[in-house]
Amino acid sequence: MNSIIHNAPRGITVPRDVARPSAFLPDPLNVAPVSRARMCERVPLECCGGLENVDLSKMDVSLVGDFLRHVDLQDSSFCIAVAAIAFNPLFWNTMARWEHRTRGLSRLVGSPSLACYCLGFVIILLNVYRSHSVTVAMETQARWEAMDRTAVFCCGVALLGLGTTLVVSSFLALGFTGTFLGDYFGILMDEKVTGFPFNIMENPMYWGSTANYLGLALIGSSPVGLVLTAIVGVAYKLAIMFEGTDLDVFLDVFLSVTVCSSRPFTQKIYQERRKQE
């Protein structure tokens, strides 16, 4: 740059800006201050011009429509299956609560243990009928070709294995009376079960049973099986809520007794035993 200045012809003045080498380089402090502000500005990202411009009418809902066409909610077998699913947990929870407060079943058959076994066998028969009604509904209604895939079948087998493992291991950990509401009959365990599968999830028998129904639905490529599985899950969720409260109003109206507690019901039973001890 200095050679350019010294070799300039006489009489020609070189601009002072040209004499500065920095004149040919951008000044980071003075270049585009507006751009720097824009760099720090957060620009909202919009997809398709914003949600207001999304045309929902152009969404492909053919798969959902095809699924619904394979489910007949007015079919008698479907209605029977739904009734069986809803009735079972309501029945055993109501009977257990009634027994705990009145000891009616124990007086009827002569002992709490025999009463618990009798109720347990009735629950088993009801669950067998429930499974039968669900199977009949799945066989009565159409299969769905979209579910007729090897991967779907394998997922169904895996879920069936998982569900069976949870149910069987829960039964072995609790025993017959522990499984079938023995604590409501005064048959209490010495300590809380914390081994498998109770160390990985709450209520493993309920969710294992739900997994079994889901596995059967996938194996049978049955849309109505998926719907019934969802109903089973909802019924078990309500049963868990039922078992975790005293439901004062329900008991006052239907069992003519009054209780005053907001603690989970099973915990209350064990707390009552500790007080007696």
VEXTI-777000 format. One record per residue (C-alpha): x, y, z; residue number from 1. Coordinates in steps of 0.001 Angstrom, whole numbers. Layout:
REM residues N
+---------+---------+---------+-----+
!    east !   north !      up !   k !
+---------+---------+---------+-----+
!       X !       Y !       Z ! NUM !
...
+---------+---------+---------+-----+
This chain:
REM residues 277
+---------+---------+---------+-----+
!    east !   north !      up !   k !
+---------+---------+---------+-----+
!       0 !       0 !       0 !   1 !
!    2861 !    2393 !     795 !   2 !
!    4388 !    1661 !   -2624 !   3 !
!    1156 !    2711 !   -4263 !   4 !
!    1242 !    6020 !   -2445 !   5 !
!    4928 !    6724 !   -3159 !   6 !
!    4634 !    5777 !   -6817 !   7 !
!    1639 !    7992 !   -7469 !   8 !
!    2290 !   10583 !  -10208 !   9 !
!    2977 !   14129 !   -9146 !  10 !
!     -32 !   16355 !   -9020 !  11 !
!   -2370 !   13496 !   -8175 !  12 !
!   -3582 !   13392 !   -4630 !  13 !
!   -4316 !   10010 !   -3206 !  14 !
!   -7403 !   10041 !    -963 !  15 !
!   -6615 !    9641 !    2701 !  16 !
!   -9057 !    6783 !    2922 !  17 !
!   -7019 !    4896 !     361 !  18 !
!   -3946 !    5560 !    2419 !  19 !
!   -5457 !    3661 !    5312 !  20 !
!   -5296 !     -72 !    4818 !  21 !
!   -8252 !    -430 !    7149 !  22 !
!  -10348 !    1477 !    4618 !  23 !
!  -10523 !   -1687 !    2531 !  24 !
!  -11721 !   -3815 !    5496 !  25 !
!  -15169 !   -3688 !    7138 !  26 !
!  -15340 !   -2190 !   10584 !  27 !
!  -17142 !   -4692 !   12809 !  28 !
!  -18329 !   -1912 !   15103 !  29 !
!  -19859 !     222 !   12379 !  30 !
!  -21132 !   -2242 !    9796 !  31 !
!  -24892 !   -2709 !    9649 !  32 !
!  -25914 !   -1951 !   13227 !  33 !
!  -29491 !   -2717 !   12246 !  34 !
!  -28482 !   -6202 !   11140 !  35 !
!  -26856 !   -6841 !   14512 !  36 !
!  -30110 !   -5976 !   16251 !  37 !
!  -31960 !   -8295 !   13924 !  38 !
!  -29514 !  -11075 !   14724 !  39 !
!  -30511 !  -10878 !   18397 !  40 !
!  -34196 !  -10661 !   17584 !  41 !
!  -36267 !  -13831 !   17972 !  42 !
!  -38345 !  -14405 !   14907 !  43 !
!  -41371 !  -16640 !   15504 !  44 !
!  -41367 !  -19740 !   13360 !  45 !
!  -44552 !  -20469 !   11534 !  46 !
!  -45527 !  -23587 !    9657 !  47 !
!  -47797 !  -23254 !    6679 !  48 !
!  -48254 !  -19569 !    7429 !  49 !
!  -49571 !  -20191 !   10943 !  50 !
!  -52213 !  -22530 !   12303 !  51 !
!  -54907 !  -20243 !   10973 !  52 !
!  -53959 !  -21257 !    7457 !  53 !
!  -54096 !  -25018 !    8060 !  54 !
!  -56945 !  -26545 !    6105 !  55 !
!  -58186 !  -29404 !    8256 !  56 !
!  -60563 !  -30494 !    5537 !  57 !
!  -57578 !  -31683 !    3503 !  58 !
!  -56300 !  -34014 !    6234 !  59 !
!  -56296 !  -37695 !    5346 !  60 !
!  -58706 !  -39332 !    7783 !  61 !
!  -59377 !  -42346 !    5642 !  62 !
!  -57517 !  -44617 !    8073 !  63 !
!  -59687 !  -43510 !   10992 !  64 !
!  -62805 !  -43892 !    8897 !  65 !
!  -61728 !  -47346 !    7801 !  66 !
!  -61127 !  -48303 !   11433 !  67 !
!  -64561 !  -47087 !   12514 !  68 !
!  -66242 !  -48975 !    9677 !  69 !
!  -64943 !  -52209 !   11219 !  70 !
!  -66494 !  -51469 !   14632 !  71 !
!  -70205 !  -51993 !   15207 !  72 !
!  -71074 !  -50388 !   18519 !  73 !
!  -74673 !  -51605 !   18287 !  74 !
!  -73757 !  -55266 !   17948 !  75 !
!  -75222 !  -57359 !   20773 !  76 !
!  -71949 !  -59185 !   21427 !  77 !
!  -70144 !  -55853 !   21812 !  78 !
!  -72749 !  -54567 !   24275 !  79 !
!  -72545 !  -57780 !   26316 !  80 !
!  -68764 !  -57524 !   26458 !  81 !
!  -68929 !  -53893 !   27611 !  82 !
!  -71458 !  -54824 !   30303 !  83 !
!  -69236 !  -57641 !   31564 !  84 !
!  -66183 !  -55381 !   31628 !  85 !
!  -67999 !  -52692 !   33605 !  86 !
!  -69786 !  -55058 !   35982 !  87 !
!  -66861 !  -57126 !   37259 !  88 !
!  -64808 !  -54516 !   39183 !  89 !
!  -67974 !  -52840 !   40435 !  90 !
!  -69235 !  -56166 !   41779 !  91 !
!  -66105 !  -57290 !   43597 !  92 !
!  -65364 !  -53896 !   45107 !  93 !
!  -68938 !  -53452 !   46316 !  94 !
!  -69055 !  -56938 !   47824 !  95 !
!  -65693 !  -56483 !   49530 !  96 !
!  -66701 !  -53135 !   51029 !  97 !
!  -69982 !  -54602 !   52234 !  98 !
!  -68192 !  -57561 !   53818 !  99 !
!  -65685 !  -55314 !   55571 ! 100 !
!  -68426 !  -53282 !   57236 ! 101 !
!  -71058 !  -55920 !   57933 ! 102 !
!  -69209 !  -59295 !   57863 ! 103 !
!  -72292 !  -60550 !   56044 ! 104 !
!  -70484 !  -63066 !   53828 ! 105 !
!  -68435 !  -64414 !   56720 ! 106 !
!  -71569 !  -64998 !   58800 ! 107 !
!  -73321 !  -66561 !   55826 ! 108 !
!  -70687 !  -69235 !   55142 ! 109 !
!  -69266 !  -69545 !   58649 ! 110 !
!  -65727 !  -68094 !   58402 ! 111 !
!  -63823 !  -65203 !   56793 ! 112 !
!  -61427 !  -67518 !   54952 ! 113 !
!  -64215 !  -69552 !   53362 ! 114 !
!  -66064 !  -66371 !   52459 ! 115 !
!  -62941 !  -64971 !   50774 ! 116 !
!  -62465 !  -68185 !   48787 ! 117 !
!  -66106 !  -68170 !   47716 ! 118 !
!  -65899 !  -64582 !   46513 ! 119 !
!  -62598 !  -65353 !   44793 ! 120 !
!  -64098 !  -68227 !   42819 ! 121 !
!  -67048 !  -66054 !   41811 ! 122 !
!  -64625 !  -63365 !   40606 ! 123 !
!  -62710 !  -65980 !   38601 ! 124 !
!  -65935 !  -67160 !   36929 ! 125 !
!  -66919 !  -63581 !   36145 ! 126 !
!  -63503 !  -62899 !   34610 ! 127 !
!  -63750 !  -66080 !   32526 ! 128 !
!  -67125 !  -64937 !   31234 ! 129 !
!  -65735 !  -61474 !   30532 ! 130 !
!  -62876 !  -62944 !   28500 ! 131 !
!  -65346 !  -65162 !   26669 ! 132 !
!  -67632 !  -62243 !   25817 ! 133 !
!  -64697 !  -60193 !   24537 ! 134 !
!  -63529 !  -63112 !   22398 ! 135 !
!  -67018 !  -63588 !   20966 ! 136 !
!  -67226 !  -59883 !   20093 ! 137 !
!  -63835 !  -60039 !   18357 ! 138 !
!  -64830 !  -63134 !   16369 ! 139 !
!  -68229 !  -61731 !   15454 ! 140 !
!  -66986 !  -58471 !   14001 ! 141 !
!  -64699 !  -58060 !   11017 ! 142 !
!  -60935 !  -58209 !   10996 ! 143 !
!  -58975 !  -55214 !    9722 ! 144 !
!  -56532 !  -55806 !    6914 ! 145 !
!  -54386 !  -52873 !    8053 ! 146 !
!  -53631 !  -54781 !   11284 ! 147 !
!  -52976 !  -58068 !    9515 ! 148 !
!  -49195 !  -57696 !    9605 ! 149 !
!  -46440 !  -59900 !   10938 ! 150 !
!  -45069 !  -57053 !   13078 ! 151 !
!  -48497 !  -56438 !   14620 ! 152 !
!  -48898 !  -60147 !   15323 ! 153 !
!  -45482 !  -60289 !   17019 ! 154 !
!  -46328 !  -57249 !   19149 ! 155 !
!  -49532 !  -59002 !   20201 ! 156 !
!  -47649 !  -62129 !   21220 ! 157 !
!  -45141 !  -60031 !   23185 ! 158 !
!  -47930 !  -58167 !   25002 ! 159 !
!  -49695 !  -61424 !   25765 ! 160 !
!  -46507 !  -62813 !   27260 ! 161 !
!  -45889 !  -59653 !   29267 ! 162 !
!  -49436 !  -59507 !   30569 ! 163 !
!  -49443 !  -63163 !   31558 ! 164 !
!  -46149 !  -62686 !   33391 ! 165 !
!  -47516 !  -59735 !   35360 ! 166 !
!  -50756 !  -61513 !   36267 ! 167 !
!  -49162 !  -64831 !   37282 ! 168 !
!  -46297 !  -63226 !   39218 ! 169 !
!  -48755 !  -60966 !   41056 ! 170 !
!  -50849 !  -63978 !   42050 ! 171 !
!  -47804 !  -65880 !   43273 ! 172 !
!  -46607 !  -62878 !   45303 ! 173 !
!  -49977 !  -62193 !   46924 ! 174 !
!  -51467 !  -65656 !   47198 ! 175 !
!  -55155 !  -66442 !   46758 ! 176 !
!  -56484 !  -64399 !   49658 ! 177 !
!  -54149 !  -61515 !   48935 ! 178 !
!  -55257 !  -61441 !   45330 ! 179 !
!  -58972 !  -61739 !   46006 ! 180 !
!  -59445 !  -58999 !   48581 ! 181 !
!  -58586 !  -60979 !   51693 ! 182 !
!  -57773 !  -57799 !   53617 ! 183 !
!  -61463 !  -56832 !   53420 ! 184 !
!  -62262 !  -60126 !   55199 ! 185 !
!  -59739 !  -59448 !   57949 ! 186 !
!  -57120 !  -61748 !   56400 ! 187 !
!  -54144 !  -59402 !   56451 ! 188 !
!  -50590 !  -59974 !   55257 ! 189 !
!  -47700 !  -59546 !   57670 ! 190 !
!  -46032 !  -56912 !   55506 ! 191 !
!  -46459 !  -55105 !   52231 ! 192 !
!  -45383 !  -57004 !   49132 ! 193 !
!  -42519 !  -55136 !   47483 ! 194 !
!  -41021 !  -57806 !   45215 ! 195 !
!  -41576 !  -58340 !   41518 ! 196 !
!  -43766 !  -57160 !   39865 ! 197 !
!  -44806 !  -54664 !   42539 ! 198 !
!  -41333 !  -53146 !   42527 ! 199 !
!  -41752 !  -51973 !   38928 ! 200 !
!  -45363 !  -50760 !   38841 ! 201 !
!  -48536 !  -50272 !   40841 ! 202 !
!  -51467 !  -52630 !   40274 ! 203 !
!  -49555 !  -55033 !   37991 ! 204 !
!  -52424 !  -57526 !   37848 ! 205 !
!  -54809 !  -54929 !   36440 ! 206 !
!  -52390 !  -53665 !   33816 ! 207 !
!  -51210 !  -57176 !   33005 ! 208 !
!  -54796 !  -58152 !   32270 ! 209 !
!  -55165 !  -55067 !   30080 ! 210 !
!  -52004 !  -56037 !   28190 ! 211 !
!  -53480 !  -59503 !   27613 ! 212 !
!  -56594 !  -58056 !   25994 ! 213 !
!  -54506 !  -55728 !   23855 ! 214 !
!  -52336 !  -58635 !   22759 ! 215 !
!  -55388 !  -60678 !   21793 ! 216 !
!  -56754 !  -57754 !   19788 ! 217 !
!  -53487 !  -57367 !   17877 ! 218 !
!  -53151 !  -61088 !   17236 ! 219 !
!  -56720 !  -61233 !   15933 ! 220 !
!  -56377 !  -58017 !   13872 ! 221 !
!  -59537 !  -56877 !   15631 ! 222 !
!  -60523 !  -53196 !   15741 ! 223 !
!  -63349 !  -53934 !   18162 ! 224 !
!  -60769 !  -55681 !   20330 ! 225 !
!  -58824 !  -52426 !   20566 ! 226 !
!  -61978 !  -50571 !   21598 ! 227 !
!  -62796 !  -53176 !   24241 ! 228 !
!  -59210 !  -53058 !   25524 ! 229 !
!  -59539 !  -49308 !   26017 ! 230 !
!  -62765 !  -49899 !   27950 ! 231 !
!  -60989 !  -52494 !   30111 ! 232 !
!  -58261 !  -49943 !   30898 ! 233 !
!  -60820 !  -47307 !   31853 ! 234 !
!  -62723 !  -49801 !   34027 ! 235 !
!  -59549 !  -50762 !   35881 ! 236 !
!  -58587 !  -47120 !   36336 ! 237 !
!  -61987 !  -46428 !   37889 ! 238 !
!  -61598 !  -49528 !   40063 ! 239 !
!  -58271 !  -48209 !   41343 ! 240 !
!  -59921 !  -44903 !   42189 ! 241 !
!  -62778 !  -46802 !   43860 ! 242 !
!  -60365 !  -48843 !   45974 ! 243 !
!  -58453 !  -45718 !   46988 ! 244 !
!  -61380 !  -43877 !   48584 ! 245 !
!  -64104 !  -44489 !   51095 ! 246 !
!  -66881 !  -43191 !   48836 ! 247 !
!  -68993 !  -42033 !   51753 ! 248 !
!  -72010 !  -41054 !   49687 ! 249 !
!  -72064 !  -44340 !   47792 ! 250 !
!  -71935 !  -46388 !   50969 ! 251 !
!  -74504 !  -44252 !   52782 ! 252 !
!  -77033 !  -44682 !   49981 ! 253 !
!  -76487 !  -48317 !   49009 ! 254 !
!  -75074 !  -49974 !   52139 ! 255 !
!  -76717 !  -47812 !   54835 ! 256 !
!  -73473 !  -47207 !   56702 ! 257 !
!  -71530 !  -44054 !   57433 ! 258 !
!  -67766 !  -43766 !   57377 ! 259 !
!  -65524 !  -40783 !   57843 ! 260 !
!  -62121 !  -41078 !   56237 ! 261 !
!  -60368 !  -39709 !   53168 ! 262 !
!  -57372 !  -42068 !   53301 ! 263 !
!  -56902 !  -44923 !   50820 ! 264 !
!  -59160 !  -47729 !   51947 ! 265 !
!  -56683 !  -50607 !   52070 ! 266 !
!  -54214 !  -48525 !   54054 ! 267 !
!  -57025 !  -47733 !   56468 ! 268 !
!  -57627 !  -51441 !   57066 ! 269 !
!  -53991 !  -52005 !   58050 ! 270 !
!  -53972 !  -48880 !   60192 ! 271 !
!  -56987 !  -50230 !   62060 ! 272 !
!  -55095 !  -53461 !   62758 ! 273 !
!  -52081 !  -51550 !   64086 ! 274 !
!  -54351 !  -49635 !   66436 ! 275 !
!  -55835 !  -52884 !   67729 ! 276 !
!  -52359 !  -54296 !   68330 ! 277 !
+---------+---------+---------+-----+
